[in-house]
């Protein structure tokens, strides 16, 4: 039986080699090529220039802002869901938007935020001055938060939902008030969910490019936008691969920092 299990791993290992390891190796190899397909280190030198470093810093700042806003909103929502009577119904409402195509949601926000959109129509009806929301960095942050907030709520809720009710009851029986129970029990035990939520929010927002095009009107330039431009516009595959290498390293760093210790904690118990 143990021999048979090894054969069951073959499709999985083939998938990893073909669609994960091979593309990563190709990206790393291509990053050392110039426009004439010659070996060069010029791409890495260019990436370390002030323009690209400023773009990288901007990408991290926007990703951090989006992640922090998602966390601020998601944590109390997850806490409220934990004690809700119809939690499955409310979870379904949170998950439903993730089933809708990202492009459709983006175009819906174009209709909402545009000069002739829903928000400005409402402001006009209230005899208030209209404003240009579309093609701004604020619009980019709003749409990004809307798209990624379910992915922050779900892991935090799952970690909270796994907290035994008798543990909270014991805390109350021992005289702890709600704030003490929350600070000493709920927060530490939900920290693994918070770290997972940060991973699935911060990492993708580093490389957003479609939203920056359609919502921010290229006023927000991040690593994802730069990669798209190098591959599709200038067709400088070497420079695009170099940016991708640094993006992969940044994602790996974030995963290391937010590494989950849930398994070790279960083993200790």
N, C-alpha and C positions, 0 to 999 in steps of 0.2 A: 504493500500500500504506500509506503514511504517513497519507493521508487516511482510509482505512478504519479505522486504529487510533484515530483521533479519535472515530469513531462508536462504537467499542467502549467508550469511556470514559463514554458517556452514561448507561447504567444505573447505573454506579458513582457518578457525580456526582449523579444523581437520588436515589439511596439516601442519600448524605451530606446533601444538602439537606433531604430529607423527614424523616429519622430521626435526624439529629445536629444540624444547624444550626438547623432550625425548632424542635425542642424546647428547645434552649438559649436561643433568642430568646424563646420563650414563658415560660420560667422567669424570665428576667431581667425581662421586661415585667410578669409577675404579681407579682414581688417588690416592686413599687411600688404595689400595690393593698391597700386595707384590707378589712375585712369587708363594707363597704357598696359595694365596687368603686370607691372614690374614690382618686385619686392621693395618695400619702403617702410620707414618708421615715421614718415611725414604726417600720416593721419593722426597718430597719437600726439605728435608735436602740435598739430593744429587744434586738437581737442583741448589741450592744456593752455590754449590761448585765452585771453580775458573774455572774449565774446562767448565762447562755449562754456567756460566756467560760470559766467554770469547766467547763462541759460540753464545750466545744471542747478545752480542755486535757486533760480526762479522756480524750476520744476519741483524741488524739494519744499519750497515755501508754500506753493499752491497745494501740493499733496498734503502737507502738514495742516494747512487751514481747513481743507475739506475733511480730513480725518478727524480733527478736533471737533468740528461742528457736528459731524455724524455721531461722534462719541457722546457729546453733550446732550444731543437729542435722544440717541438710542438707549442710553443707560436708564433714564427714568421710564422710558416706554417699556423696556424689557422688565423693569421692576414692577410696573403696573400690570403688565401681562401675566406675570407670575401669579398674582393674586386675583386675576380676573376669573369670573365664573365661566364665560364662554371663550376661553383662551384659544381654542382651536379655530374658532370663527375669526377672531381678530388676527391670528397668525396668517390665516388664509388671505385676509385683506392686505396684509403687509407683503405677502409673497406674490400676489397676483400681478403687480406691476413688473416683476422680474420676468414674467412670461411674455411680455410684450417686446417686440423687436426694438433694439436700442435706437435705430434710425427713425422709427415711427415716433418714439417718445421725444427724440430731439426735434423733429419737425413740428410736433405738437407744441413744444415750448417756443419755437419760432413764432407760431401763431399767437401765443400768449404774450410774449415779450416784445413783439414788433411794434413799430410806431402806430400801426392801425390794429393792434392786437387787443386782447381781452382786458388787460390791465389799464391801458390807456383809454379804452372805451369807458371803463368804470370811472376813471378819473375825470373824463369829460362829462359824464352824467352827473358827477358830484360837483361840477364847475371848478375843478382843480386843474392846475397846469399839468400837461402831459410831459412825459420824460422818455428819453431814449435808453431803454434797458438792454435791448439786443446789441450785440457786438461790443460788450463791455466785459471786464474781468469779473464784475459782480454777477452778471448773468452766467458766466462760466462756472463760478462757484456754486450758485443756486442749483443749476441743472445737474452738476456733478454730485452734489449732496443728495438730491432727489434720487438719482440713479443708484448710488452706493449705500444709502442708509439702510435698506433691508438687509444687506450683507453684514452690517454692523449689529443690527438688532438681533438677528437669529443666533449667532454664537453666544452672545451675552445672555439671551433668554435661556438657551439650552444649559449653560453653566448654572444659572440661577435656579432653573427648574429641577436640577439634580440635587440641590441642597435639601437634605432631609427635613421634613417639617418638625419632627420631634427634636431636632437640634435647635431650631428657633424657639420651640416651646420650652425647652430646657433653659435657654437663655432668659426667657421671660419669667420662668418660675424662680430663677436665681436672683431676680430683682433688676435685671437690665432693662432699661427703657428702649424705645424703638431705635433711637439714634445709636445707642451703644451696640445693640444687636446688629444694626446695619453696618457699623464701623468695624466691629470685631469678627463678625461671622459672614455676612452677605458679601461685603467688599472683597475680603481675602479669597473666598471660595468662588467668586465670579471673575477673578483676575485672569484666569486662563481663557475665558470667553472674551474678555476685553483684548487680550493679546492676539487672539485669532481674528477678532474683528478688525484690529489695526492692520494685520497682515493683508486681509482680503480687501481692505479699503485703500490703504496707503500705497501698496505695490502697484495696483492697476492705475491709480490716478497719476503715477509718475509718467506713464506712457500714453496718456490720452491724446488723441489727435483728431478724431472726427468732431468731437464737441468743440475743440478749439477752432476748427474751421467754420462750423455752421453757427455756433452760438457766440463765440468770442471774436469772430471775424479776423482771425490771425493776430489779434492784439495780445493774445497769450501764446507764447512760444515755449514749448517744453521739449523734453527728450523725444517723445513720441512724434511730435510735429517735425522735429529736425530729421528723424530717421525717415519719415515719409517723404520729406522734401529731397533728401539725398538719393533715395531709391527711385522715386517716381518723377522728379522734376530734373535735377541735375544728373541723375543716373551715375552718381559717384558711389558705387557699391562699397568701395573700400572705406570711405568716410562714414557711410551709413552703418556699416558693420562695426566700425570702431565705436560709434556712439552706442550701438546695441551692446557691445561688450561692457562698456561702463554702466549701462542701464542694468544689465544682468548682475554685475558686481554689486550695484546699489541694492537691487532686490535681494540678493543673497545676504547682504549685510543687515537689511531690515529683518529678514527671517531669523538670522542668528540672534539679533538683539531681542526679538519677541518670541524666541524659542519657547515652546510649551514644555512645562515640567509636570504635566498632569500624570504621565505614566509613572514617573519617579515618586510622586506623592502617593499614588495608589499603592505602589510597592511598599512604601514606608508604612502605610496603614496595615 
